[in-house]
Amino acid sequence: MSARSLPSPRRRPPLPAPFERLDPSRLPPVTGRPRLFTIPAGQSFVDTLADTLLDRAGADPLDLAATLILVPTRRAARSLREAFLRRSRGRAVLLPRLRPLGDADEEELTLAGREDTLDLPPAIEPLARKFLLARLVMGWWRARGEAADLGAAVAHAGELARLIDEMETEGADWAALDGVVPDALAGHWQATLDFLKIAARDYWPEIRDAHGAMDPASRRNQLLLLQAEQWRAAPPAHPVIVAGSTGSIPATAHLMSVVARLPRGAVILPGFDAAMSDDDWQKLDPGHPQWTMREVLERLRADRAEVGLWPGGGPVPAPGPRQALLAEALAPAVTTERWSATSRDLDLDAALAGVTRIDAADSPAEARAIALLMRGQLEQPGQTAMLVTPDRKLARRVAAELSRWSVEVDDSAGTALAASVPGAFLRLVLAMVAGGFAPLDLLACLKHPLAALGLPRGDMLRALRRLERRVLRGIRPAPGLASLRAIAREEEVPAGVLDLIDRLEDACAALARALAGGTGDLAGMVTAHITAAEQVAATDAAPGAEALWRGDAGEAAAGLVQDMLAAAATLGPVPARDYAGLFETLAGAVTVRPSHGLHPRLRILGPQEARLEAADLVILGGLNEGGWPAEPPADPWASRAMRRDLGLPPLEKRLGQAAHDFATLAAAPRVVLTRATKVDLSPTVPSRWLRRLEALVPRGLWQAGPAPGWALSLDPPEGAPWPEPAPRPPVEARPVTFSVSDIELLVRDPYALYAKRVLRLRPLDPIDAPPGAADRGNIIHDVLDSFLGGALRGPLPPDAVERLEAIGEAAFARYSDRPAVRSFWWPRFRAVARWFVAVEDQRRLMGIVTLAVETEGALSIVAGGREHRITARADRIDGRPDGYAVVIDYKTGTPPTKSQMQAGYRPQLPLEGAMIARGGFPAVAARPVGGIEVWQLKGGRPPGRIAAIADGDTDSLVEQALEGVARLLARYADRAQPYLATPNPKQAAYGDYDHLARVGEWGQGEGGA
């Protein structure tokens, strides 16, 4: 798919003549004795159904082929198809027609004489509906003076569409909004109620009808009701079976009611408990597993005594020990007082046969244990395993653990398009251009496996590495590729780097223009987006479209792009700044499911998908409260009270469905129950179902999972912690030339000096680094040096402050794109400038002169039989009228103390004093040193402060420094002396080479073990 081949937006025809909607509550009741069956929990639903139908067909395969089986989902249809193939044992067989309940056959209805199906408008496209509802949400937000972000509006529109579908599904009437008492609601719910009355009830039907469409749930309901009425009026000659549905949708329940009374019809309920007493049946609450069964029987107008065992319809056998234990453990809350008596009647040993429980230390350990269990099944020929969990993080962890054996597992939930290879690439291209080609965004995009910019991948990466090291590291450049090109030319980078920038600019020019405007057409933005992505993904051998749109994820991405183009007209003008958020929201809502390459014997399923599934090993994972059962999700459009008044089912109904899933799956012959005692470092509470089982089963009867170290054996520890490094290079490899900062580094962190001077490793500047204290210090140093360089002696001019600020303006100009620098640093610099000029005037009146600024000096020290050279670059050296020199150092951070200098930890300034006394600075004649001063230039209150480190005892401080440095150098002239990382723990601080020294593995400080 390329940008030029994408379809233009489609427009809906006007709504046809009004059609008569069918309402299940107003249809005549279905009469007659229903044919209701159940397949008990613990048996494979699909295998049992396939076996009986194959046996019933016998030698007449056409009888089976004529059968129509309606199942809840497409996955259930696929599982039942696989069961037929598996149970046919290789012989040729004509399969029955398998159809999800919601997919009515419109052609069949039309051929059967239901001409009213022709009057049904099509279902509105999901994305078009989201866009139309998003416009209503945006208008509402603007009217309330709230920030109107398009991506968030589309996300809210998706929730609103879900509420509309739920209203249609349940047959609720929007007129019930008038009966909701606003004063009984919180303020924001009152505003939401007003919006629903105006938008969802009044405006949306008109908008939808103007597009000639119906809501999907409404259309599905009408087709189901039409199908039911067609079969009631003219029963089909072929068998019709509804298998595995719980009838939670009224229209579905009506169809099931009709099918159950067809001459050749049948309804098979999953996991029906026929052994429950009538008293318990009447005491059921929405959280009980059988609540859904009671509801469906009420909707089918049937009695529980009419449910028989599939296929003959005889009495349902008494539950086995496992089913009895689960039924008692999950009994209605009001009956739990009998547990002390009934627990004695349960055969716990038989009930727990085949049940294993694993309480892992944390989620990774739980995932490793599950992965090992599933991998172990593959060692047994033909054995299958499935993990059932609503915890998506656990599912992803297990899939990742299985990948270490190159096992790709079928995960029913799939992955979000935004996290797939093409989806992530499309997001990265957009983020890079929208962010003005900021270094991190640019590198993230071009290091993606799809990026090539029309070059061989290797050539592009080589040029990108040079661009990263020479241009992108350090403080972020100004937005846009022009600034990168200017820096690249200043750095005299190879021509390939400039060619890379040119190619990137050509590829993204149209998208950059589209995102730079105020508002624009969504179709134009999408076209520019995919054009840029295709050009960035192009190689020297193939166009970018070939790599970008291939595979399951590529097809899903292409489908999203086509849907966006088709629905663009419904959204209207889009603010350019909102396009990135809009695409992010839409890509996150698209699911990618692999179509091939998955292991045929392993699956990861959600509880709903697993209802009719079976496996030799069933693993129920993530059994923690709040995870399974999950907390009912928050509805942004309807509170619990509003849902009750609207006639919607309570959110607790989902708890009953989850309990039914758990009870059915836990009855499997071989089942493993797993949970993590900690999730994301937080303690967890076992699921309510586990706690109920624990109340009936003594702890010692549980068959525990493997020992905790079992799963950890996948990644055994390397042994003892890594020791502190102590390199001892040969003496001749050790440096003999040091800067005064190197001497300080040798005192504080010898290993860092070893890495820097012996291994010759240099830390790279961080990418996209914000200007920090070091940058501020460098600016102030440079400005003061430039100012004093032209006026070392004599009185300062009257406009000295203005001249100093002018020099500062030029220095701060390179940070013009950083508002924080201008807002916070510039006022402080101006305060420093005024303070500095005042101090300088006073010093000059006292006869103090500046001898040199930023001047180079050196001295030699013989230690350990080797001559060492110490170099320095002094910030400033002043001369007093008495002939003594003063060493001055500018600091914008914390200054050194006299005690640190005396102890030898901060020898920089005393060593500079020694160089002055010995004539080591060519720009300054040898003279005694009378003081060491540190000028703190912070720009606060006060703006600056002069700390006199040493006055009368400067000579002794200098001599102490020389003696200490001589001893230090002599020690490191010995081959036996190692370069330790923290010889003085009290003086330790974060260093650039700490990661190389692996301080976190052996250190005892903050980053230690």
C-alpha positions, 0 to 999 in steps of 0.5 A: 500500500502506498500513499497514492493508492489509498482510497478517498473518503467514502460518503454514506447514502441517505437513510432509506424509508423508515423501517419497523423496529422489533422490540423483544419485550413486545413480541408475543411470548414463545410457548412450548416445552424447550429443549434445553441441555447442558454439558457439565463442567469438567468435560471438554464442551467442544469435544463432547459436542463434536463427538455426539454430533459425529456419532449421531450423523453416523453413515450420513455425512449430509445430516451433519453438514445440514446442521447449523450451530450458533456459538458465542464468538468466532474463536468458539467457532474455530475451536469447535471446527478444530474439535470436529477435525480432531474427533473425526480421526483423519476421515473425511467429514462434511462439517456443520455450518458454524456461525457466531450468534451475532452474525445473522445470515441476511441473504438467508433471511431475504431468500426466506421472504424477510424483505424487511432486511432490505430496509435495514441501513448498514451499521455505521463504521466504527471509526466514523462513529468515534469521530462524530461522537468526538466532535460532540465531546469536543464541543461540550468541553469547549462550552465548559471552558475545558482543554479540548484535546482531540486524542482524549476526545476520541478516547472518550467517544469510544467509551460513549459508543460503548454506552450507546451499544450497551443501551441498545443491547439491553433495550434501554430507553434514553427517555429514562434520563429524564427520570434521573434526579440531578440533585442526587448526583455529584457536580460532574455527573450532573454535567455529564447527565446534561450532555447525555440528554443533549448529545446521546439522546437528541443529537446523535440519532439525527447525526447517525440517521443523516449518515444513513446508518444504524448503531452496530448493536441495534442492527445486530439486535434487529437481525437476531430478532428477524431471524428468530421470528422467521424461524418461529413462523417457518421452522427450518428443516435442518437442525439448529443448535445454540451452544455455549451462550449464556444469553446475556443479550435480550435479543440473543435470549429471544433467539435462543428461546425460539431455537429451544422450541424448534422441532429440530432445535436445541440450546446447550448451556455451559456449566449448569449446576443441576445439583444445587438445591432450590433454596440455594437457587433462590438465594443467588446473588450477582456474584455467584457462578450460577447467577447467569444461568438463572438469568438465562432461564428466566429469559427463556421462560424455562424451569431449571428442571427442564435442563437435561444432559446433552445429548439424550436429555436425561437427568444430569448426573451428580457432580464429582468431588471437584465440582462439589467442592467448587459448588460449596466454596462458591455457594451464596454468601448467606449459606456459608454458615453450613461450611463447618458441617458440609466440609466433613462430607466432601471428599477433599483428597479426590477433589484436589487430585490433579489440582496444583497451587503455586504462590510465586514470590512476584509476577516474574517468578509466576510467569517463569513457573507458568512458562516451564509448565507449558513448555513441559507439556510439549515434551509429552506427545500430543499434550496441550496446555492453556493459560487462562488469565485476565492479567495482560501483563502476566500474559505478555511475561509468559509469552516472553518467557516461552520465546526463550525456547523459540515457542510462539504462543497463541495469545487471544488478546493479541497485541496493540498495533501501537506496540507492533513493529510498523505501528511503533515506526509510524508513531516514531516518525510522527513524534520525530517530525512533531518534535522538531527533530529533537535528538532523542526522537530522531535517534529513536526513529532512525534506529528502528529496524525499518528505517533506511532512508533509501540507503543500505541499512549498514550505511545509514547506521554508520552515518547515524552513529557519526551524527549522534556522536558529533552533532546530537550529543550534548545540549539540544540544538535548536529545533529543525534540521537546519540547526543540525546541518549547521552544527554538522558543518561546524564539526566538519563531519563526513559528507555521508552525515550531511547526505543523511540530513538531506535525505531526512529533510526530503522525506519529512518535508510534507509532514513537517509542513502539515504539522506546522499549520494551525488546522488542516484536513485529516486526510492530508495529514494522514497522507503526509504521514504515511508518505514520510514513513514510506520514504524513511523506510525505503532502502536502496533495494526496495520501496518503503511500502514493501516493508511497512505494510507487510505481515499481520501488523502491516495489514492492520496498520494499513487498515487503520490508515484506510479507515482514517482516510475514509472517516476523515470527512466526518471529523472536519478540520483537525488542529495540527498539534492534536494529530499525534495524540489522535494517531496514538489513541487510534493505534492503541485501540487496534489489535493485531493477532498473528495468523500463522507461526503460532504453536498449535498446542499452547494457548493464552486466553482470556476467561471469556475466550476460554469458556468453551475451550479445553486442554490437557493442562489448564493454568489459571493465572493471576488469581489475586483480588482486583486481578481475577476477578477484576475490579469493574472498570470505571465508566466515564459516562454513567455512575452506578446510580445512573446505570440503575436508573437507565435500566442497565445491568449492575457492574457486579453482574460481571463478577458472576460471569467471572465466577462462572468462568472460574468454576468451569475452568477449575473443574478441568481434570488437571488444573494449576492455580497460580498467583504472585504474592507481590505485584510491582513490589506491592503485596497482594490479596488472594482472589476471593475464590481462593480464599473461599477454597482455603476456608474448606481445604486445610493448607496441608492438603494442597498439592503445592507447586515446585519449590521457589528455586525451580523457576529461578533455575532458568536464570541461575545467579552468577555466584558471589557478587562481583568484587571491587575492581583493583587494576594494577597496570605496569608502571610504564603504562601509568601516566606521568602528566596530570592536570590538577583536576586529575590529581583530585580525581586520583585522590577521590576515585583512582579507578576513574583516572585509570579508565580515563588515562590508562584505558583512554575511555571518555564518557559520551555527552548525554543525548539531549542534555538540558543545560545544567550547572556546569553549563552555567558555570562555563558561561559565567567563566567565559563572560568574565574572562572576556570582560577582564581580558580587555581591562586587566588594569586601571579603573573600570569604565563607567558603563562597565556593567552594560559592557559586561551584560552585552558580553553575557547577551552574546553568550546566552544567545545560543540558548535562545530556544531554552526559555528556562535558561532565559527565565532563570539564568539571565536574571541571576547573571545580571545580579552577578554582573552588578556585584562583580563590577562593584567588587572589581572597582573596590579591589582596584581602588585598593591597588589590587591588579589582575595579573592573568586570567585563564592562564596555563601553568605547570610544575615538575615533581619527582616521586617514586623514581619518576618525573611527573608533570602537573599542569593547571589552567588558573581562572584568575591570578591577582597581585596585591600591593605588597607583592604577594599573589592571590589565586582566585577560582570562580565557582557557581556550585559548592566551594572547597573548604580549607579542611578538604585542602589540608586533608589533600582531597581538594589540592587544585588551588594549593597546587596552582599557588605552588606553580606561582611561587615556582614561576610555573605560569609564564604569564606571571612572574614568580612571587610568593602566594598570599591568599587563596580565594573562591568567588561564589557566583550564584546570583541569589541573595547576595549575588556573590560571595568571596571565601578567603580559604587561606591568608596567613598560612597559605605557604604551609597549605601549599607545602602540605599540598606538594608533599601530599601529591608527592606521596600520592604519585610515589604510591602509584609509581609502585606496580603493587598499588591498585587503582581502587574505585572508592579508597575514601568512602566518605569522599565518594560521589557519583562518577562517570565510570561507576558503571564500568567499575560495577559499583552497584554490585559490590558497593555498600552505599546508595547504589550498592547491594 
